[in-house]
Amino acid sequence: MSDPYFEAELESAWELNPTFDVAYNLGNTEYKLQKHREAAQYLSFALRNWPLLKAVAKLKPRAEQRLAESRTQVGALTVSVTVAGAEVLVDGKNVGRAPLEGEVFVDPGEHRVEARHPDYEPASQTVGVAKGGTAEVKLAITPVKAAPQASAGVKTDGGTNGSFVGAGASVTGQPPAGPVEPPPKKNWVPVIALGAASAVALGVGIGTTVASNNASGDAHTQSTAIIEAGAQCVRPEASWVGPCEKVRSDASRADTLGNVARVAYIASGVLAIGAVTYALWPKSKRSEPTLVMPVVHSSGAGLAVMGAW
């Protein structure tokens, strides 16, 4: 098995379960491929989260040595933001949320660091960092200023008494003449049907999430056992081929179940939004009915609204 192939599998395992053992294996693989920036990032994570287990203590010096070697080939950024929870981006790529844990490793040169938060104005800074060097970035973000709200629907009648005319009222202050039609009745059957379908989809999502977590836990347990035994899955010995394949199988199953769960959650949310939208949508005075229909597909979801206005 080639290192690039194993790199892709480890990256998939990292997306499912970002633990020290996956980071250690992935960091070593990146180091062998001379991808020093990625190696430094994963190895530093592994060392920050290294467990107090005698079985893996002998592996720690190798991780420290390879991190030190990779560190001399790249630059490092220490980023701080004044607001916790702000999204931090380096050259447009999300690297986490403030406060960041550890350094962000980058290639030598200039880099743009940005902090974003929905309730604050974004802030950015461009810094240069040399090979083996470190640059400190401090970003201060300020709250978004609320736009002034203009009063609407209120004006004076222009007379000397200073009386007011509200929206929809006549100049004399009397309501407009003419009969008032009663509000049309709404059919609540679609609301009940959409709500029930949303609950079913939510149940499917919860069930597949539990199954995905179980499969991910099995993969993590087996991977830890392999490491504690002093083995590895990059080029496993014959006696470890079966356990390594089991780790990959469990990780793949967890990924598949996770995708099913995400689709089920999206469907549940779309169906719930459809029920609420139909319930709140004003009934048309014309005879044509209004139909709110959820649409779910592999790339997303939404609502289709059909009717006449």
QUIVEN-V786874 format. One record per residue. N is the residue number from 1. RES is the residue in three letters. SS is DSSP state (a for helix, b for strand, c for the rest). PHI is phi in whole degrees, -180 to 180 (* if undefined). NEAR is the number of other C-alpha atoms within 10 Angstrom. Layout:
n->N res->RES ss->SS phi->PHI near->NEAR
n->N res->RES ss->SS phi->PHI near->NEAR
This chain:
n->1 res->MET ss->c phi->* near->9
n->2 res->SER ss->c phi->-79 near->8
n->3 res->ASP ss->a phi->-60 near->15
n->4 res->PRO ss->a phi->-58 near->13
n->5 res->TYR ss->a phi->-66 near->10
n->6 res->PHE ss->a phi->-67 near->17
n->7 res->GLU ss->a phi->-59 near->19
n->8 res->ALA ss->a phi->-63 near->12
n->9 res->GLU ss->a phi->-67 near->15
n->10 res->LEU ss->a phi->-67 near->21
n->11 res->GLU ss->a phi->-64 near->15
n->12 res->SER ss->a phi->-65 near->17
n->13 res->ALA ss->a phi->-64 near->25
n->14 res->TRP ss->a phi->-65 near->18
n->15 res->GLU ss->a phi->-62 near->11
n->16 res->LEU ss->a phi->-80 near->19
n->17 res->ASN ss->c phi->-149 near->19
n->18 res->PRO ss->c phi->-77 near->16
n->19 res->THR ss->c phi->-115 near->17
n->20 res->PHE ss->a phi->-64 near->21
n->21 res->ASP ss->a phi->-69 near->23
n->22 res->VAL ss->a phi->-65 near->23
n->23 res->ALA ss->a phi->-63 near->25
n->24 res->TYR ss->a phi->-64 near->23
n->25 res->ASN ss->a phi->-64 near->23
n->26 res->LEU ss->a phi->-68 near->28
n->27 res->GLY ss->a phi->-63 near->29
n->28 res->ASN ss->a phi->-65 near->25
n->29 res->THR ss->a phi->-64 near->20
n->30 res->GLU ss->a phi->-64 near->23
n->31 res->TYR ss->a phi->-63 near->21
n->32 res->LYS ss->a phi->-66 near->14
n->33 res->LEU ss->c phi->-85 near->13
n->34 res->GLN ss->c phi->61 near->13
n->35 res->LYS ss->c phi->-96 near->16
n->36 res->HIS ss->a phi->-69 near->25
n->37 res->ARG ss->a phi->-64 near->24
n->38 res->GLU ss->a phi->-65 near->21
n->39 res->ALA ss->a phi->-61 near->29
n->40 res->ALA ss->a phi->-63 near->31
n->41 res->GLN ss->a phi->-65 near->23
n->42 res->TYR ss->a phi->-72 near->27
n->43 res->LEU ss->a phi->-67 near->30
n->44 res->SER ss->a phi->-65 near->26
n->45 res->PHE ss->a phi->-63 near->21
n->46 res->ALA ss->a phi->-60 near->24
n->47 res->LEU ss->a phi->-70 near->18
n->48 res->ARG ss->a phi->-68 near->12
n->49 res->ASN ss->c phi->-116 near->13
n->50 res->TRP ss->c phi->-67 near->16
n->51 res->PRO ss->c phi->-79 near->13
n->52 res->LEU ss->c phi->-88 near->8
n->53 res->LEU ss->c phi->-121 near->9
n->54 res->LYS ss->a phi->-64 near->9
n->55 res->ALA ss->a phi->-65 near->14
n->56 res->VAL ss->a phi->-110 near->16
n->57 res->ALA ss->a phi->-63 near->12
n->58 res->LYS ss->a phi->-70 near->12
n->59 res->LEU ss->a phi->-85 near->14
n->60 res->LYS ss->a phi->-65 near->14
n->61 res->PRO ss->a phi->-59 near->11
n->62 res->ARG ss->a phi->-64 near->12
n->63 res->ALA ss->a phi->-63 near->22
n->64 res->GLU ss->a phi->-65 near->16
n->65 res->GLN ss->a phi->-65 near->12
n->66 res->ARG ss->a phi->-70 near->19
n->67 res->LEU ss->a phi->-64 near->23
n->68 res->ALA ss->a phi->-63 near->15
n->69 res->GLU ss->a phi->-67 near->16
n->70 res->SER ss->a phi->-67 near->24
n->71 res->ARG ss->a phi->-63 near->22
n->72 res->THR ss->c phi->-73 near->16
n->73 res->GLN ss->c phi->-98 near->19
n->74 res->VAL ss->c phi->-132 near->23
n->75 res->GLY ss->b phi->-106 near->23
n->76 res->ALA ss->b phi->-134 near->25
n->77 res->LEU ss->b phi->-119 near->21
n->78 res->THR ss->b phi->-106 near->15
n->79 res->VAL ss->b phi->-112 near->22
n->80 res->SER ss->b phi->-128 near->17
n->81 res->VAL ss->b phi->-127 near->22
n->82 res->THR ss->c phi->-71 near->14
n->83 res->VAL ss->c phi->-121 near->19
n->84 res->ALA ss->c phi->-67 near->12
n->85 res->GLY ss->c phi->91 near->15
n->86 res->ALA ss->c phi->-69 near->22
n->87 res->GLU ss->b phi->-77 near->20
n->88 res->VAL ss->b phi->-110 near->25
n->89 res->LEU ss->b phi->-124 near->17
n->90 res->VAL ss->b phi->-120 near->20
n->91 res->ASP ss->c phi->55 near->13
n->92 res->GLY ss->c phi->83 near->11
n->93 res->LYS ss->b phi->-105 near->11
n->94 res->ASN ss->b phi->-68 near->13
n->95 res->VAL ss->b phi->-116 near->13
n->96 res->GLY ss->b phi->133 near->15
n->97 res->ARG ss->b phi->-120 near->18
n->98 res->ALA ss->c phi->-69 near->18
n->99 res->PRO ss->c phi->-79 near->16
n->100 res->LEU ss->c phi->-73 near->18
n->101 res->GLU ss->c phi->-95 near->12
n->102 res->GLY ss->c phi->83 near->14
n->103 res->GLU ss->c phi->-87 near->18
n->104 res->VAL ss->b phi->-107 near->20
n->105 res->PHE ss->b phi->-92 near->22
n->106 res->VAL ss->b phi->-137 near->25
n->107 res->ASP ss->c phi->-71 near->17
n->108 res->PRO ss->c phi->-58 near->18
n->109 res->GLY ss->b phi->134 near->12
n->110 res->GLU ss->b phi->-91 near->13
n->111 res->HIS ss->b phi->-144 near->17
n->112 res->ARG ss->b phi->-101 near->14
n->113 res->VAL ss->b phi->-111 near->22
n->114 res->GLU ss->b phi->-135 near->25
n->115 res->ALA ss->b phi->-122 near->28
n->116 res->ARG ss->b phi->-131 near->21
n->117 res->HIS ss->b phi->-152 near->19
n->118 res->PRO ss->c phi->-60 near->10
n->119 res->ASP ss->c phi->-101 near->12
n->120 res->TYR ss->b phi->-134 near->16
n->121 res->GLU ss->b phi->-72 near->14
n->122 res->PRO ss->b phi->-68 near->18
n->123 res->ALA ss->b phi->-135 near->17
n->124 res->SER ss->b phi->-144 near->18
n->125 res->GLN ss->b phi->-153 near->13
n->126 res->THR ss->b phi->-103 near->12
n->127 res->VAL ss->b phi->-131 near->14
n->128 res->GLY ss->b phi->-111 near->14
n->129 res->VAL ss->b phi->-139 near->19
n->130 res->ALA ss->c phi->-90 near->17
n->131 res->LYS ss->c phi->-62 near->15
n->132 res->GLY ss->c phi->81 near->17
n->133 res->GLY ss->c phi->-96 near->15
n->134 res->THR ss->b phi->-134 near->19
n->135 res->ALA ss->b phi->-123 near->15
n->136 res->GLU ss->b phi->-100 near->12
n->137 res->VAL ss->b phi->-124 near->16
n->138 res->LYS ss->b phi->-121 near->16
n->139 res->LEU ss->b phi->-115 near->18
n->140 res->ALA ss->c phi->-109 near->14
n->141 res->ILE ss->c phi->-110 near->20
n->142 res->THR ss->c phi->-113 near->13
n->143 res->PRO ss->b phi->-61 near->12
n->144 res->VAL ss->c phi->-71 near->12
n->145 res->LYS ss->c phi->-78 near->9
n->146 res->ALA ss->c phi->-73 near->6
n->147 res->ALA ss->c phi->-73 near->6
n->148 res->PRO ss->c phi->-64 near->6
n->149 res->GLN ss->c phi->-95 near->6
n->150 res->ALA ss->c phi->-86 near->5
n->151 res->SER ss->c phi->-72 near->7
n->152 res->ALA ss->c phi->-132 near->8
n->153 res->GLY ss->c phi->79 near->8
n->154 res->VAL ss->b phi->-131 near->10
n->155 res->LYS ss->b phi->-154 near->13
n->156 res->THR ss->b phi->-89 near->13
n->157 res->ASP ss->c phi->-84 near->16
n->158 res->GLY ss->c phi->83 near->11
n->159 res->GLY ss->c phi->-86 near->8
n->160 res->THR ss->c phi->-81 near->7
n->161 res->ASN ss->c phi->-84 near->8
n->162 res->GLY ss->c phi->71 near->10
n->163 res->SER ss->c phi->-73 near->14
n->164 res->PHE ss->b phi->-109 near->16
n->165 res->VAL ss->b phi->-118 near->18
n->166 res->GLY ss->b phi->-84 near->15
n->167 res->ALA ss->c phi->-64 near->10
n->168 res->GLY ss->c phi->88 near->11
n->169 res->ALA ss->b phi->-107 near->12
n->170 res->SER ss->c phi->-80 near->13
n->171 res->VAL ss->c phi->-63 near->15
n->172 res->THR ss->c phi->-83 near->10
n->173 res->GLY ss->c phi->90 near->13
n->174 res->GLN ss->c phi->-91 near->10
n->175 res->PRO ss->b phi->-67 near->10
n->176 res->PRO ss->c phi->-63 near->11
n->177 res->ALA ss->c phi->-75 near->7
n->178 res->GLY ss->c phi->117 near->6
n->179 res->PRO ss->c phi->-70 near->6
n->180 res->VAL ss->c phi->-100 near->7
n->181 res->GLU ss->c phi->-76 near->6
n->182 res->PRO ss->c phi->-69 near->6
n->183 res->PRO ss->c phi->-63 near->9
n->184 res->PRO ss->c phi->-68 near->10
n->185 res->LYS ss->c phi->-80 near->7
n->186 res->LYS ss->c phi->-108 near->12
n->187 res->ASN ss->c phi->-84 near->11
n->188 res->TRP ss->c phi->-93 near->11
n->189 res->VAL ss->a phi->-61 near->10
n->190 res->PRO ss->a phi->-60 near->16
n->191 res->VAL ss->a phi->-63 near->19
n->192 res->ILE ss->a phi->-65 near->13
n->193 res->ALA ss->a phi->-65 near->12
n->194 res->LEU ss->a phi->-65 near->23
n->195 res->GLY ss->a phi->-64 near->20
n->196 res->ALA ss->a phi->-65 near->16
n->197 res->ALA ss->a phi->-63 near->17
n->198 res->SER ss->a phi->-63 near->24
n->199 res->ALA ss->a phi->-65 near->17
n->200 res->VAL ss->a phi->-63 near->14
n->201 res->ALA ss->a phi->-62 near->21
n->202 res->LEU ss->a phi->-64 near->20
n->203 res->GLY ss->a phi->-62 near->16
n->204 res->VAL ss->a phi->-63 near->18
n->205 res->GLY ss->a phi->-62 near->24
n->206 res->ILE ss->a phi->-65 near->15
n->207 res->GLY ss->a phi->-62 near->14
n->208 res->THR ss->a phi->-72 near->21
n->209 res->THR ss->a phi->-65 near->21
n->210 res->VAL ss->a phi->-61 near->15
n->211 res->ALA ss->a phi->-64 near->17
n->212 res->SER ss->a phi->-65 near->25
n->213 res->ASN ss->a phi->-65 near->19
n->214 res->ASN ss->a phi->-64 near->15
n->215 res->ALA ss->a phi->-64 near->21
n->216 res->SER ss->a phi->-64 near->23
n->217 res->GLY ss->a phi->-64 near->17
n->218 res->ASP ss->a phi->-62 near->17
n->219 res->ALA ss->a phi->-63 near->25
n->220 res->HIS ss->a phi->-66 near->22
n->221 res->THR ss->a phi->-62 near->12
n->222 res->GLN ss->a phi->-66 near->17
n->223 res->SER ss->a phi->-63 near->22
n->224 res->THR ss->a phi->-64 near->19
n->225 res->ALA ss->a phi->-63 near->14
n->226 res->ILE ss->a phi->-65 near->17
n->227 res->ILE ss->a phi->-66 near->16
n->228 res->GLU ss->a phi->-62 near->17
n->229 res->ALA ss->c phi->-82 near->11
n->230 res->GLY ss->c phi->83 near->12
n->231 res->ALA ss->c phi->-104 near->17
n->232 res->GLN ss->c phi->-153 near->17
n->233 res->CYS ss->c phi->-109 near->19
n->234 res->VAL ss->c phi->-67 near->18
n->235 res->ARG ss->c phi->-134 near->14
n->236 res->PRO ss->c phi->-70 near->14
n->237 res->GLU ss->c phi->-68 near->12
n->238 res->ALA ss->a phi->-58 near->7
n->239 res->SER ss->a phi->-72 near->9
n->240 res->TRP ss->a phi->-108 near->15
n->241 res->VAL ss->a phi->-62 near->13
n->242 res->GLY ss->a phi->-61 near->11
n->243 res->PRO ss->a phi->-59 near->17
n->244 res->CYS ss->a phi->-67 near->21
n->245 res->GLU ss->a phi->-64 near->12
n->246 res->LYS ss->a phi->-64 near->16
n->247 res->VAL ss->a phi->-61 near->22
n->248 res->ARG ss->a phi->-65 near->19
n->249 res->SER ss->a phi->-64 near->15
n->250 res->ASP ss->a phi->-65 near->21
n->251 res->ALA ss->a phi->-65 near->26
n->252 res->SER ss->a phi->-66 near->20
n->253 res->ARG ss->a phi->-65 near->19
n->254 res->ALA ss->a phi->-63 near->27
n->255 res->ASP ss->a phi->-65 near->20
n->256 res->THR ss->a phi->-64 near->13
n->257 res->LEU ss->a phi->-65 near->20
n->258 res->GLY ss->a phi->-64 near->21
n->259 res->ASN ss->a phi->-64 near->16
n->260 res->VAL ss->a phi->-62 near->17
n->261 res->ALA ss->a phi->-62 near->24
n->262 res->ARG ss->a phi->-63 near->16
n->263 res->VAL ss->a phi->-63 near->22
n->264 res->ALA ss->a phi->-65 near->24
n->265 res->TYR ss->a phi->-65 near->21
n->266 res->ILE ss->a phi->-62 near->21
n->267 res->ALA ss->a phi->-61 near->26
n->268 res->SER ss->a phi->-61 near->26
n->269 res->GLY ss->a phi->-65 near->20
n->270 res->VAL ss->a phi->-64 near->21
n->271 res->LEU ss->a phi->-64 near->29
n->272 res->ALA ss->a phi->-65 near->20
n->273 res->ILE ss->a phi->-63 near->19
n->274 res->GLY ss->a phi->-62 near->26
n->275 res->ALA ss->a phi->-64 near->26
n->276 res->VAL ss->a phi->-66 near->15
n->277 res->THR ss->a phi->-62 near->16
n->278 res->TYR ss->a phi->-65 near->22
n->279 res->ALA ss->a phi->-66 near->17
n->280 res->LEU ss->a phi->-93 near->10
n->281 res->TRP ss->c phi->-69 near->12
n->282 res->PRO ss->c phi->-65 near->12
n->283 res->LYS ss->c phi->-72 near->18
n->284 res->SER ss->c phi->-69 near->13
n->285 res->LYS ss->c phi->-76 near->11
n->286 res->ARG ss->c phi->-81 near->10
n->287 res->SER ss->c phi->-76 near->9
n->288 res->GLU ss->c phi->-71 near->12
n->289 res->PRO ss->c phi->-78 near->12
n->290 res->THR ss->c phi->-106 near->17
n->291 res->LEU ss->b phi->-121 near->14
n->292 res->VAL ss->b phi->-108 near->22
n->293 res->MET ss->b phi->-129 near->19
n->294 res->PRO ss->b phi->-71 near->20
n->295 res->VAL ss->b phi->-129 near->14
n->296 res->VAL ss->b phi->-123 near->17
n->297 res->HIS ss->b phi->-143 near->10
n->298 res->SER ss->c phi->-66 near->6
n->299 res->SER ss->c phi->-101 near->6
n->300 res->GLY ss->b phi->161 near->10
n->301 res->ALA ss->b phi->-155 near->16
n->302 res->GLY ss->b phi->-174 near->17
n->303 res->LEU ss->b phi->-126 near->15
n->304 res->ALA ss->b phi->-108 near->11
n->305 res->VAL ss->b phi->-111 near->14
n->306 res->MET ss->b phi->-126 near->12
n->307 res->GLY ss->c phi->172 near->12
n->308 res->ALA ss->c phi->-129 near->12
n->309 res->TRP ss->c phi->-131 near->10
